[in-house]
Structures are given as C-alpha cells and as structure tokens.
Amino acid sequence: MSKHKSTVSAPTADQIKPGKPYPLGATFDGEGINFALFSENATGVYLCLYDVADPSRETAMIPLTERTELVWHIHIDGLQPGQLYGFRVDGPYDPQAGHFFNPNKLLLDPYARAINAPVNHNNDWLGYDYEETEGEEGKHLVMSSTDSGPSMPKSVVVDDKDFDWGEDTAPTIPMHRSVIYEMHVKGFTYQHPTINETLRGTYAGLATPESIDYLKRLGVTAVELLPVHQFTDESYWGYNSIGFFAPQNTYSSAGMNGEQVNEFKQMVKDLHAAGIEVILDVVYNHTAEGNQLGPTLSFQGIDNRAYYHQVGDRPDYYMDYTGTGNTFNLSHPRALQLVMDSLRYWVTEMHVDGFRFDLASALIRTDEEVGRVSSFLDTVAQDPILTQVKLIAEPWDIGSYHVGGFPVRWSEWNGKYRDALRGFWKGDDGKAAETALRLLGSPDLYANDGRSPANSVNLITAHDGFTLNDLVSYNDKHNEANGEDNRDGSNDNLSWNCGAEGPTDDPAIIELRERQKRNFLSTLLLSQGTPMIVMGDECGRTQHGNNNGYNQDSEISWMNWHWDDRQQALFDFSSALTNLRRDIPLLSRRKFFGNEQVSYLRPDGQEMTSDDLNNPGTHCLALFIDGKRVDEQTEDGQDIGDEQLIWILNAYWEDIPFLLPKLERKTATWEVLVDTNAGQVKPDATPTKGGKEFVVPARSSILLRLK
C-alpha cells in the first residue's frame, strides 16, 4: 500500500463521474476509485474523504446523486489506494419505524477492505442523544447531533491486486485427514520468548519459523483462527465483528492504512508453504452495533431495516438470538449478498481454506423459526467457490440446538461428542452407549444424506469453556477476574478436579490429572471424525479455572511458553498421537465402519450386547477394528491397510483384566501402540499373546495392534 498516496485536496467537478453500482465498496481501477453503497430506505448518501496525515480532517463531502438498483454510486478520478473515506447516510430518524438514519454519524463501508484505527467505544458514535433522557427506556428515540467524523475510524481503499502470491497453492487436505488447531492470533505468540518483540501477537508473528515449526511438530494440518474480521474492543476473542472484509488491524505489525491486508496474505502464503491450511472463525450472525442503545458504526445507519431482524410490533428493538443484542438478517437479499461476497473474497483474494461459522443456527433463522431450508444454506450449496472449501457450523444459538441438522456439505462442532466423552472419563454412569457411537464418528448423527465421519468435528474443549488442564483441575468456574462477580460463564462444565480444587502438591492427584489429560487427547485423536485441539491443551495451558476468558487480554488467555517437564511430556505425547493418526489411515476413514468391521468387547472377550452398553454401571469399552474386512483406498489410491486394532478405554476407578481375542496364527501377538497410563505412544512393551489376560490400569486407555 505504501506506493500509493491519498489526495488531501477535495476533488474537482471534472474528476467526479457517475460511476457504477457494482462491485459494491471502493474499487480502484487504475484511473480512480468507484464507490458503491446499498441502501434501500435512505434519502441521501454522502461520500466523505479524509486526510491520511490527519484522519480527523474531512477534506471533502460529496453527495452521491446516482442510484441504480438501490445502490448509490460515484467514481472519482485521481484517487489512489490508501485513501481514507466513510459515508454519511440521510433519511428518517424514526426508531419506532425501525429507521436510525443520522447524517451526523460517519459510517464504515460494509465492504471496506481495511480500517485505519482500532474501533473502541466512543459516546460520539451513538446515534441517539445519550444525555437527553433518563434511563434506558426511550433514550434511543432522540437523535444525536454530535458529529462522529473526527473520532470515527475510517475505511481504507485497498488495491486487491497489490500482492504477489507467487506459486501459492492451497494444501487441500481432506477433512477426514485433518487435525484442526483452534487458536488466537495474538494469544499464540504474544509471550513467545524468541520471536521478535515487534512481531509478537501479529499475523507476521504467526508466520515466523518458530510458530510454523511448532505447528509442524505438533502435527496439525490446519489453524482455525478466532475471529480476524475487524472487531470492536469489548471482546478479546473478537466475536463482535464490524468489518466483514477487513482483517483486524491490531494484529498487524506493519501498519493500519491497508498494510494489514498484505501482512495477512503473507501469513497465509507462509502457512500454505508449510502445508498448513487456514480456517477462519467468522461471525455473521450479529454485529458489534448491539441493541438499540449500541453505537451507530455502519449497518444501523446505512439501512437498519435491511440488515437486522427486528421485533415485529416494536421495530426499534432487535430479535436477539445471539445474546449480543442483535441478529443479522440473512433473509434479506442484500444482507445475504454481503455475507456471500465476504466469504468469496476471503477465499479468492485472501486464499483462506475454510470457515467455522459462529452460532450458525442464527444464520438460518427467519423471523419465525430455524430450519435446514434457508436462503443462506441454499446459496452456499450452489456456490462454485464455497463448495471447494471447508465449512464448519457451530450448530446452535441462544435458543436452538441443531447438532446433526446441517446439510451434507457442512461439518459441525459436535457438542454431543464433547459432552459424552467428558461424562465418560469423569466416571458418570450411563455414558457407555453414547460414547460407543461418538468414537465411531457419530453414525447416529451423520450416517445419512451422504455424510461421513468427517462431518463430525470432535472436540473436548474450545475457546469458550475450561481448558483441558482446567477440565481435570476444577469442579467449579473461577471467573472473578472478569469483573462480573463470577456470574458469567457456564455452570455446567462436566469437569472433575480429581480430588482437589485447583493447584495441588499431592503427587497422586497430579498423576491422575496428567493421565486424564492423556485419556482425553488420545480419545480425541483416535476417534473417527475430524479432531480439533485447542491452543495450549497439548501442553497443559491453564486459565486458572476461568471458563469464559472473552475479555481477558492477559496471561489468563495467552499461550505460556515456559514449560515444566510435565508440560513438555504432554506435548511430546500429543505430537506422537497426531503422527500415529497420520500413519494409520484406518483411524481416520472416509466412510463409516460397517457392523462386520467393528465390534465392542466385554472384559471376558465376548461381544457386548445392547444391554451391556446401556448398563449404567458400564465404564469400560473395548473397540475391535478388523481392518481385514475394510475395503477402502486413500486419496492417492493406496490400500487403507488391514491392521487389526483393539482400543480399550477404562474409565473405571479400578484396574480391569481383559481377555484378548485368540489368534489364528500362534506366533501372532498384540503390541501396545498407545498407553495413557505410561504416557507413551509405541512404548517398549512386551507383546501379549491372544487368549491371554491384559490388565488395563484404572482410568486409562490402551490401543493395541496385531503384530
């Protein structure tokens, strides 16, 4: 962006042309810039230009007189990328009719490729006069006369072609062979001891050799970045987007006047070169404008009725299916177009490999209901670009739970996997039958409509909730640092502290906690489906019992790179598990197992019955996988392998002797591949003959292979 400079003086009349209604946003064509903004209900739109050297100084306010298909547009010759701009939109300020037009408020372009400053709270940005009335009721009905232009962040014109992608190629790793790593761009490198301080916490920091080497050693195939769409400062996590095309500017080491775009692209290019995909956690279900008392930053002032779901008889209030104050209205064609254009932009121009959709059930809502038939799902299903990338739904919102309910192209965060496995390893009664299904890729949820185990994104933890370390160290949440008197965050964590709340010096409790972490990680990485590891779980990162670190831009949320011996051992164990999963394709199949290919065994070696699985006292499962009965090839045409495996999960509090199946060949033996009690993958253990007892220690997991 540095080769372009914006104009300071106002454009002359001969520079101004009608322009075109498409593409929407600000587009540099070599001669100047075309601006196009949709507003169905506005009576007037003004383009405001600002000085790069002094972003508070407005150099021109130009009325847009051309309007085509509800799009206001203009072309100005001579303007260059790097130009700062915004819009003022006139129309009725009539909240009770759903309109919040206020030309005193400078608005961000919904299609802005970059934003030049952090979007932090400022009372000048409120569309109503917050001092005019007392209390919340009715406060939003009085229009503010304060000009927000000087303090409001500005949109930045970006030349989309100003980057050399070279030979960049998407890794295109099949979903069933993927290992996803959910992470925070800033939190991952902010405390890294050897990365240059100027790069820590940035896109460039994530692309350093130190970061990439770590991800490669861990064995992950994709990073899933917590939101990087420009967001406001209420949340460290970033789940309050306001710029669906603009990368978060505070994650840029190079600058905020468009430099953040190329820095993001370079990060993607470097990760691709290492064979690592980039998946974005995207928030299209709501925006940072909040409810009727929130700031007027963009959509509310451009066309509130078009962009948001409103309460039927009180359109000054918002339908809040997200718990954030508003819900984006994807049943409106222009709001839907915006989201689709954004998704395609991040694939075609930014080269990302997929998306995880926050509160995805909210995206398929009409004003009445949630359903599989929606304009959003239909549009995505036929899009030639989006059908080539990974699509992952968080299949719930504040009022609905739709695990297993999304169409065939969609993978889902499998909350039922998380809850079943937490309960099973915690030792709860009655979890065996459901756990047996979850280990096989949840065929009860996905074995129809052409779906596969890969549709299940298996997780034990996520950014929202306890870390893995805290899951086995705390019975209760400890969110005092959040400033909400520990009222925030879930009270239902299915956690178990193993005998003491929080840190302890008791060696028996410490050993049990480490074993439980290994149990969870091994279960996650040996189950059919697509595993997702959360940043730091592989090394025992703690948030000290905080299960809702949304506002913790602090050591509570950042990655800790100073490890003790236990943390290093857990990382080594995690890395060995990902390598084992990669080396044995039978552990990550494209298809579901048939009944003749797998069975669950009792400790006496007999096949489990339905009564065994549904017995509340069953706390142990032994899954037998007969690879000799599996006829499947890998993507490159190689046979998937004919290993015979026994995977024993003993969540009981006592050792259990298992009778291993007898073998046709007397010389054959069962070798141990994973032992969570010993904390080893491929340990130097003595093979066991078939027909012999094999003792599985209490609260541990063993994977054996026929040798």
C-alpha positions in Angstrom: 0.0 0.0 0.0 2.9 2.3 0.5 3.4 3.1 -3.1 0.0 4.9 -3.2 -0.8 8.2 -1.6 -4.2 9.6 -1.0 -5.3 13.0 -2.1 -5.6 15.8 0.5 -7.5 18.4 -1.5 -11.1 18.0 -2.5 -11.8 16.5 -5.9 -12.8 19.0 -8.7 -16.0 18.7 -10.6 -14.3 17.2 -13.7 -13.0 14.4 -11.5 -16.4 13.3 -10.5 -18.3 10.8 -12.7 -21.5 8.8 -12.2 -19.6 5.5 -11.6 -21.1 2.0 -11.4 -23.3 0.2 -8.9 -21.0 -2.9 -8.9 -18.9 -4.1 -7.4 -20.0 -2.8 -4.0 -17.5 -1.0 -1.9 -14.5 1.0 -3.0 -12.7 -0.3 -6.2 -9.5 1.0 -7.7 -9.5 0.7 -11.5 -6.2 2.3 -12.3 -7.7 5.7 -13.1 -9.5 6.4 -9.9 -11.9 4.8 -7.4 -15.5 3.7 -7.8 -17.6 3.8 -4.6 -20.9 1.9 -4.4 -23.2 1.6 -1.3 -26.5 -0.2 -0.9 -29.3 1.5 1.0 -32.9 0.8 0.3 -34.5 3.3 2.6 -32.0 6.2 2.6 -33.0 9.6 1.1 -29.4 10.7 0.6 -25.8 9.4 0.7 -22.6 11.4 1.1 -19.0 10.2 0.4 -16.6 11.7 2.9 -12.9 11.8 2.2 -10.3 12.2 4.9 -6.6 13.2 5.1 -4.2 10.3 5.7 -1.8 12.6 7.6 -4.7 13.8 9.8 -7.5 11.3 9.8 -9.7 13.6 11.8 -9.8 16.1 9.0 -12.5 15.8 6.4 -11.3 17.0 3.1 -14.5 16.6 1.1 -18.1 15.6 1.5 -19.6 14.7 -1.9 -23.3 13.8 -2.4 -24.0 10.7 -4.4 -26.6 11.6 -7.0 -26.6 8.3 -8.9 -28.7 5.4 -7.7 -29.2 2.1 -9.5 -31.0 -0.9 -8.1 -31.0 0.7 -4.6 -27.2 1.2 -4.9 -25.7 4.7 -4.6 -22.6 5.1 -6.6 -19.9 7.6 -7.8 -16.5 7.5 -9.5 -13.7 9.9 -8.7 -10.7 10.2 -11.0 -7.3 10.5 -9.5 -7.9 8.9 -6.1 -5.5 6.2 -5.2 -5.4 3.2 -2.8 -4.7 4.3 0.7 -7.5 6.9 0.5 -9.4 7.2 3.8 -13.2 7.5 3.5 -16.6 7.0 5.1 -20.2 7.6 4.4 -23.0 9.7 5.8 -26.5 8.5 5.1 -29.6 10.6 5.4 -33.1 9.5 5.9 -35.8 9.4 8.7 -34.6 9.1 12.2 -37.7 7.1 13.3 -36.7 4.3 15.6 -40.3 3.2 16.2 -40.5 2.5 12.5 -37.1 0.8 12.5 -35.1 3.6 11.0 -31.9 5.1 12.6 -30.6 7.3 9.8 -28.4 10.1 11.2 -26.1 12.1 8.8 -24.1 13.3 11.8 -22.6 9.9 12.1 -19.7 8.8 9.8 -20.2 5.2 8.8 -17.8 2.4 7.9 -18.2 0.9 4.4 -19.6 -2.6 4.9 -17.3 -3.7 2.0 -14.2 -1.9 3.4 -11.0 -3.9 2.8 -9.2 -2.2 5.7 -10.0 0.1 8.6 -7.4 2.6 9.8 -7.7 2.6 13.6 -9.0 0.4 16.4 -12.7 0.5 16.8 -13.0 1.4 20.5 -16.1 2.7 22.3 -16.8 6.5 22.0 -20.0 8.2 23.0 -19.8 10.4 20.0 -20.6 7.3 17.9 -24.0 6.8 19.5 -26.8 7.7 17.1 -29.1 8.9 19.9 -28.6 11.7 22.4 -27.5 9.7 25.4 -27.7 12.7 27.7 -31.2 13.8 26.6 -33.2 11.3 28.5 -33.0 9.5 31.8 -32.9 5.6 32.0 -32.8 3.2 29.1 -36.4 3.2 28.1 -36.9 5.8 25.3 -33.3 7.0 25.4 -32.7 5.9 21.8 -35.7 7.9 20.4 -33.9 11.2 20.5 -31.4 11.8 17.6 -27.9 12.8 18.4 -26.5 16.0 16.8 -22.8 15.2 17.6 -20.5 14.8 14.6 -18.7 11.5 14.9 -16.5 12.1 11.9 -13.3 13.3 13.6 -13.1 10.4 16.1 -14.6 7.6 14.0 -12.2 5.1 12.3 -12.1 5.4 8.6 -12.4 2.9 5.8 -9.2 2.5 3.7 -9.2 2.0 -0.1 -7.1 -1.2 -0.9 -5.8 -2.4 -4.2 -6.7 -6.1 -4.1 -4.0 -6.9 -6.7 -1.2 -5.3 -4.8 0.3 -8.6 -3.6 2.5 -11.3 -5.2 1.0 -14.7 -4.4 3.8 -16.4 -6.4 3.2 -20.1 -6.5 0.9 -20.2 -3.5 -1.2 -23.4 -3.6 -3.9 -24.5 -1.2 -2.9 -27.7 0.7 -6.5 -29.1 0.1 -6.2 -31.6 2.9 -9.2 -33.9 3.0 -11.4 -33.2 6.0 -11.1 -36.7 7.4 -7.3 -36.4 7.4 -7.3 -33.0 9.0 -6.2 -32.1 12.5 -7.5 -28.7 13.4 -5.8 -26.3 15.9 -8.1 -23.6 17.3 -6.0 -20.6 18.2 -5.9 -16.9 18.8 -3.7 -14.8 16.6 -2.4 -12.5 19.4 -2.5 -15.0 22.2 -0.4 -17.7 20.5 2.8 -15.6 20.0 2.4 -12.7 22.4 4.6 -14.2 25.1 6.9 -16.2 22.8 10.4 -15.9 24.1 12.4 -16.0 20.8 10.1 -14.3 18.3 11.0 -10.7 17.6 9.0 -8.5 20.0 7.7 -6.3 17.2 6.1 -9.4 15.6 4.6 -11.0 18.7 0.8 -11.1 18.7 0.5 -10.4 14.9 -0.1 -12.1 11.6 3.6 -11.9 10.9 4.3 -13.5 14.3 2.1 -16.4 13.4 4.1 -16.8 10.1 7.5 -16.9 11.8 9.7 -20.0 11.5 9.3 -20.5 15.3 5.5 -20.6 15.0 5.3 -22.8 11.9 7.9 -25.2 13.3 5.8 -25.7 16.4 2.7 -26.4 14.5 4.5 -28.8 12.3 6.0 -30.7 15.3 2.6 -30.9 16.9 1.3 -32.4 13.7 -1.8 -30.2 13.0 -2.9 -29.7 9.4 -5.0 -26.5 9.8 -5.1 -23.5 12.1 -8.6 -22.3 13.0 -8.2 -18.6 13.9 -10.6 -17.0 16.3 -12.2 -14.0 14.6 -10.0 -11.8 12.5 -12.7 -9.7 10.8 -12.3 -6.2 12.2 -14.0 -6.1 15.6 -14.6 -3.7 18.4 -12.8 -3.7 21.7 -15.4 -5.3 24.0 -14.0 -8.8 23.5 -10.5 -10.2 23.4 -11.9 -13.2 21.5 -13.2 -10.9 18.7 -16.8 -12.1 18.4 -18.2 -8.7 17.7 -17.4 -8.0 14.0 -18.0 -4.7 12.3 -15.9 -5.3 9.1 -16.6 -8.5 7.2 -13.9 -7.8 4.6 -11.2 -6.1 6.8 -8.6 -8.0 8.7 -8.3 -6.9 12.4 -5.8 -4.1 12.3 -4.4 -4.5 15.8 -2.9 -7.9 14.7 -0.8 -6.1 12.1 2.9 -5.3 12.7 3.2 -3.3 9.5 0.5 -0.6 10.0 -3.2 0.0 9.7 -3.5 2.0 6.5 -4.0 -1.1 4.4 -0.7 -2.8 5.4 -2.7 -5.3 7.5 -4.1 -6.8 4.3 -0.8 -7.8 2.8 0.5 -9.0 6.1 -2.4 -11.3 6.4 -1.9 -12.6 2.9 1.8 -13.2 3.6 0.8 -15.2 6.7 -1.5 -17.4 4.6 1.2 -17.8 2.0 3.8 -18.9 4.5 1.5 -21.3 6.3 0.5 -22.9 2.9 4.1 -23.3 2.1 4.4 -25.4 5.2 1.3 -27.5 4.3 -0.9 -25.9 6.9 -4.4 -24.7 6.0 -6.0 -21.5 7.4 -9.7 -21.7 8.6 -11.4 -18.5 9.8 -13.9 -18.4 12.7 -16.4 -16.0 11.2 -19.2 -14.0 12.9 -22.0 -13.2 10.5 -24.9 -13.8 13.0 -24.6 -10.4 14.6 -22.5 -7.3 14.6 -20.8 -5.0 17.1 -23.6 -2.4 16.9 -25.5 -4.2 19.6 -29.1 -3.3 20.5 -31.0 0.0 20.2 -28.5 1.5 22.7 -25.4 0.4 20.8 -23.2 2.6 18.6 -24.1 3.6 15.1 -21.0 2.3 13.2 -22.2 1.1 9.9 -25.2 -1.1 9.2 -27.6 0.5 11.6 -27.0 3.9 10.0 -27.0 2.6 6.4 -30.2 0.7 6.5 -31.3 -0.8 9.8 -34.4 -2.5 8.5 -32.5 -4.3 5.8 -29.6 -5.6 7.9 -31.2 -6.7 11.2 -34.1 -8.9 12.5 -36.5 -6.6 14.4 -39.3 -7.2 16.9 -42.5 -7.3 14.8 -44.5 -4.7 16.7 -41.5 -2.8 18.0 -39.0 -2.4 15.1 -36.8 -0.2 17.2 -35.9 -3.3 19.2 -33.9 -6.3 17.8 -34.6 -10.0 17.8 -31.7 -11.3 19.8 -30.9 -15.0 19.0 -27.2 -14.5 19.7 -27.1 -13.0 23.2 -25.3 -9.9 21.8 -28.2 -7.5 21.3 -29.0 -8.1 17.6 -29.2 -10.7 14.9 -28.1 -10.2 11.3 -30.9 -10.6 8.8 -29.8 -13.1 6.1 -33.3 -13.4 4.9 -32.8 -10.0 3.2 -31.2 -10.5 -0.2 -28.7 -7.6 0.3 -27.5 -8.8 3.7 -27.2 -12.3 2.2 -25.2 -10.8 -0.7 -22.9 -9.1 1.6 -22.1 -12.3 3.5 -21.6 -14.3 0.3 -19.4 -11.6 -1.2 -17.3 -11.6 2.0 -16.9 -15.4 2.1 -15.8 -15.4 -1.6 -13.4 -12.5 -1.0 -11.6 -14.4 1.8 -11.2 -17.4 -0.5 -10.3 -15.7 -3.8 -8.3 -12.7 -2.6 -7.0 -13.8 0.8 -6.6 -17.5 -0.1 -8.1 -19.0 3.1 -9.2 -22.6 3.1 -12.4 -22.6 5.0 -14.7 -21.2 7.7 -16.1 -22.0 11.0 -19.5 -20.2 11.4 -20.2 -18.9 14.9 -23.7 -19.6 16.2 -24.6 -20.9 12.7 -28.2 -21.7 13.7 -28.8 -17.9 13.8 -27.7 -17.7 10.2 -30.6 -19.9 9.0 -33.3 -18.1 11.0 -36.3 -16.4 9.6 -38.3 -14.1 11.9 -40.2 -17.2 12.9 -38.0 -20.3 13.0 -34.8 -22.1 12.3 -34.6 -24.7 9.6 -32.5 -26.6 7.1 -34.3 -24.8 4.2 -32.9 -21.3 4.2 -31.7 -18.8 1.6 -28.2 -18.9 3.2 -27.8 -22.6 3.0 -29.3 -22.8 -0.5 -27.0 -20.1 -1.7 -23.9 -21.7 -0.2 -24.8 -25.1 -1.6 -24.7 -23.9 -5.2 -21.7 -21.5 -4.9 -18.8 -22.8 -7.1 -16.2 -21.2 -4.9 -17.5 -22.1 -1.4 -18.2 -25.7 -2.4 -14.4 -26.2 -2.7 -13.5 -25.1 0.9 -14.2 -26.4 4.4 -17.5 -25.3 6.0 -17.9 -25.9 9.7 -21.0 -24.9 11.7 -21.4 -24.2 15.4 -24.8 -25.8 15.2 -26.6 -23.8 17.9 -27.5 -20.4 19.0 -29.1 -18.9 22.2 -32.4 -20.6 21.5 -31.8 -23.7 19.4 -29.5 -26.8 19.2 -29.0 -28.4 15.8 -26.2 -30.9 16.1 -26.6 -33.3 13.2 -29.0 -30.9 11.5 -26.9 -29.2 8.8 -26.7 -30.3 5.2 -24.2 -32.7 3.7 -21.5 -30.1 2.7 -21.3 -28.9 6.3 -19.1 -30.3 9.1 -20.2 -29.4 12.6 -18.8 -28.8 16.0 -20.1 -32.0 17.7 -21.2 -30.8 21.1 -22.6 -34.3 21.8 -19.2 -35.8 21.4 -17.7 -33.3 23.9 -20.4 -33.9 26.5 -20.4 -37.7 26.1 -16.6 -38.0 26.4 -16.4 -35.6 29.3 -19.0 -37.6 31.2 -17.5 -40.9 30.3 -13.9 -40.1 31.5 -15.3 -38.3 34.6 -16.8 -41.6 35.5 -20.5 -40.7 35.2 -23.0 -43.6 35.0 -24.8 -44.4 31.8 -22.3 -42.9 29.3 -21.0 -46.1 27.6 -23.7 -46.5 24.8 -23.4 -42.9 23.6 -19.6 -42.9 23.9 -19.5 -46.1 21.7 -21.3 -44.1 18.9 -19.1 -41.0 19.3 -15.9 -43.0 18.9 -17.1 -44.2 15.5 -17.8 -40.8 14.1 -21.3 -40.4 15.5 -23.1 -42.5 12.8 -26.4 -41.8 14.6 -26.0 -38.1 13.6 -24.2 -38.2 10.3 -24.7 -41.6 8.6 -27.3 -40.4 6.2 -27.8 -37.9 3.4 -24.3 -38.8 2.0 -22.4 -37.6 5.1 -19.4 -39.2 6.6 -17.4 -39.3 9.9 -15.6 -36.2 8.8 -18.8 -34.2 9.2 -18.2 -34.6 13.0 -15.6 -32.1 14.2 -14.8 -33.8 17.5 -13.8 -31.6 20.4 -13.2 -31.9 24.1 -12.7 -28.2 24.8 -13.0 -24.9 22.9 -12.0 -21.3 23.4 -15.3 -21.0 25.3 -15.0 -23.0 28.5 -12.4 -24.7 30.5 -9.0 -25.6 29.0 -8.1 -29.3 29.1 -5.9 -28.7 32.1 -8.7 -26.9 34.0 -11.3 -29.5 33.0 -9.4 -32.0 35.2 -8.4 -29.5 37.9 -11.6 -27.6 38.8 -15.1 -28.6 39.7 -16.3 -25.0 39.5 -15.6 -22.0 37.4 -13.4 -19.2 38.8 -14.2 -16.1 36.7 -13.6 -13.4 39.3 -11.1 -11.7 37.1 -13.8 -11.0 34.5 -15.4 -8.4 36.8 -18.9 -9.9 36.8 -18.8 -11.5 40.3 -18.3 -15.0 38.8 -21.9 -14.8 37.3 -20.6 -15.2 33.7 -19.7 -18.4 32.0 -21.3 -21.8 32.1 -22.1 -23.6 35.4 -22.4 -26.9 33.7 -18.9 -28.0 32.7 -18.9 -31.8 33.2 -15.5 -31.3 34.9 -13.8 -33.2 37.7 -10.9 -31.8 39.8 -9.5 -35.3 40.6 -9.6 -34.6 44.3 -8.6 -31.0 44.9 -9.8 -27.7 43.6 -7.1 -26.0 41.5 -3.3 -26.3 42.0 -2.1 -29.0 44.5 1.1 -30.6 45.7 -0.5 -34.0 46.1 1.5 -36.3 43.8 -1.4 -38.8 43.4 -3.8 -36.1 42.2 -1.2 -34.6 39.9 -0.5 -38.0 38.3 -4.2 -38.7 37.9 -4.8 -35.3 36.2 -1.9 -35.9 33.8 -3.4 -39.3 32.9 -6.8 -37.8 32.4 -5.4 -35.3 30.0 -3.7 -38.1 28.1 -7.0 -40.0 28.1 -8.9 -37.1 26.6 -6.2 -36.3 24.0 -5.9 -40.0 22.9 -9.6 -40.3 22.7 -9.8 -37.2 20.6 -7.1 -38.2 18.2 -8.0 -41.9 17.8 -11.8 -41.4 17.3 -13.3 -41.4 13.8 -14.1 -37.9 12.7 -12.2 -34.6 12.5 -10.3 -33.8 15.7 -9.9 -30.2 17.0 -7.2 -29.3 19.5 -7.5 -26.0 21.4 -4.4 -23.8 21.7 -2.3 -24.9 24.6 -4.2 -28.1 25.5 -1.3 -30.0 24.1 1.0 -28.6 26.8 -1.4 -28.2 29.7 -2.2 -24.5 29.4 -4.3 -23.2 32.3 -6.7 -20.3 32.7 -6.7 -20.8 36.5 -10.3 -22.0 36.4 -11.6 -19.2 34.2 -14.1 -20.7 31.8 -15.1 -17.5 30.0 -12.0 -15.5 29.1 -13.8 -13.4 26.5 -12.4 -10.2 28.0 -9.1 -11.4 29.2 -6.4 -9.9 27.0 -4.0 -11.1 29.7 -1.8 -14.0 30.8 -5.1 -15.8 31.5 -5.6 -16.2 27.8 -2.2 -16.0 26.3 -0.1 -19.1 25.4 2.5 -19.8 28.1 5.8 -20.9 26.5 7.7 -21.6 29.7 7.0 -25.3 30.3 7.9 -27.7 33.1 8.8 -31.3 32.5 5.1 -32.4 32.7 4.1 -29.9 30.0 6.9 -31.0 27.7 5.9 -34.6 28.2 2.3 -33.8 27.3 3.3 -32.0 24.2 5.5 -35.0 23.1 2.6 -37.4 23.8 0.2 -35.2 21.8 2.7 -34.9 18.9 3.2 -38.7 18.8 -0.6 -39.2 18.7 -1.0 -37.0 15.7 1.8 -38.8 13.9 0.1 -42.2 14.8 -3.2 -41.0 13.4 -1.5 -39.9 10.2 0.4 -43.2 9.8 -2.6 -45.4 10.3 -5.3 -44.4 7.8 -7.7 -46.8 9.5 -8.0 -44.3 12.3 -9.4 -41.6 10.0 -11.6 -43.2 7.5 -13.7 -41.5 4.8 -16.6 -43.9 5.5 -18.4 -45.3 8.5 -17.5 -48.7 9.7 -20.0 -51.5 8.9 -21.2 -53.9 11.6 -18.9 -56.6 10.3 -15.9 -54.4 10.6 -16.1 -53.3 14.2 -17.4 -54.7 17.5 -17.3 -53.8 21.2 -16.0 -56.4 23.5 -16.5 -57.2 27.2 -13.6 -57.9 29.5 -14.3 -61.6 29.1 -13.6 -61.2 25.3 -17.3 -61.7 24.3 -19.1 -59.2 22.1 -21.0 -56.6 24.1 -24.8 -56.7 23.9 -27.1 -53.7 23.8 -27.9 -54.5 27.5 -24.1 -54.3 28.2 -23.8 -50.9 26.5 -26.8 -49.5 28.2 -26.0 -50.8 31.6 -25.5 -47.6 33.8 -22.6 -49.4 35.5 -20.6 -50.0 32.3 -17.5 -47.8 32.5 -15.2 -49.6 30.1 -15.3 -50.1 26.3 -13.1 -52.3 24.1 -13.4 -51.4 20.4 -12.2 -54.1 18.0 -11.5 -52.9 14.5 -10.9 -55.5 11.8 -9.0 -53.8 9.0 -9.0 -57.1 7.0 -12.7 -56.5 6.4 -12.3 -52.9 5.3 -12.1 -52.4 1.5 -11.1 -48.7 1.1 -8.4 -46.7 -0.6 -6.7 -43.5 0.4 -7.0 -40.4 -1.9 -3.8 -41.4 -3.8 -5.2 -44.9 -4.5 -3.3 -46.8 -1.8 -5.0 -49.5 0.3 -6.1 -48.1 3.6 -4.4 -51.0 5.4 -5.5 -54.2 7.0 -4.5 -53.7 10.6 -6.5 -55.3 13.4 -6.8 -53.0 16.4 -8.2 -53.2 19.9 -8.8 -49.9 21.7 -9.7 -50.3 25.3 -11.0 -47.3 27.3 -11.2 -48.0 31.0 -12.9 -45.1 32.8 -13.5 -47.3 35.9 -11.6 -46.5 39.1 -10.0 -50.0 39.3 -7.8 -52.0 37.1 -9.6 -54.3 34.7 -8.2 -57.5 33.2 -9.2 -58.0 29.5 -9.1 -61.3 27.7 -7.6 -60.6 24.3 -9.0 -62.4 21.3 -7.4 -65.6 20.3 -5.4 -65.5 17.0 -5.3 -67.9 14.0 -1.6 -67.7 13.9 0.0 -69.0 17.1 3.1 -66.7 16.6 1.0 -63.5 16.3 0.8 -61.2 19.3 -0.8 -57.9 20.3 1.6 -55.0 20.6 0.8 -51.8 22.5 0.6 -48.6 20.4 -0.7 -46.2 23.0 -0.7 -46.4 26.8 -2.1 -43.4 28.6 -1.1 -44.8 32.0 2.5 -44.9 31.0 2.1 -41.7 28.9 3.7 -43.3 25.9 3.0 -43.9 22.2 4.6 -47.0 20.8 6.2 -47.9 24.2 8.8 -50.6 24.5 6.3 -53.1 26.0 6.2 -56.9 25.9 3.7 -58.1 23.3 0.8 -60.2 24.6 -0.5 -63.4 23.0 -4.1 -63.8 22.1 -6.3 -65.6 24.6 -4.3 -64.1 27.4 -5.4 -61.6 30.0 -4.2 -58.0 29.6 -4.6 -55.7 32.6 -5.8 -52.2 31.7 -5.0 -49.8 34.6 -7.7 -47.8 36.2 -8.7 -44.6 34.3 -6.5 -45.3 31.3 -6.7 -46.1 27.6 -4.7 -48.7 25.6 -4.5 -49.1 21.9 -3.2 -52.5 20.7 -2.3 -53.7 17.2 -2.0 -57.3 15.9 1.7 -57.8 15.2 
